[in-house]
Amino acid sequence: MNGEHLESTVEHKPTYGIYILVWLVLMMLTGVTVAVAGINFGNITVATALTIAIIKSYLVLTFFMHLKTETATFKIFVGVALLFLLISIALLFSDYSFL
């Protein structure tokens, strides 16, 4: 029974290949961010930049900060912090006119 318990609690850590793949995706998204900065999308320029930033931060949180393998309590704490950040950004954009 003790051997079964040990097998069920073994963590699955990402390999170096996964880290390199995520890093390459982050570099690609950085290139897209630089390319998009030179293109005028009108009213959706800021939304495009924020969308790319959200995807990049998700990848960093999930893989490099090991949030994928953390406990549910820690994920809730991170989620609450991100919720307050989202509320702050929403209040900022509701106060500032882009016209």
Protein Blocks (a to p, Z undefined) as FASTA:
>chain_A
ZZmmmmmmpccdddfklmmmmmmmmmmmmmmmmmmmmpcehjmmmmmmmmmmmmmmmmmm
mmmnommmmcfklmmmmmmmmmmmmmmmmmmmmmpccZZ
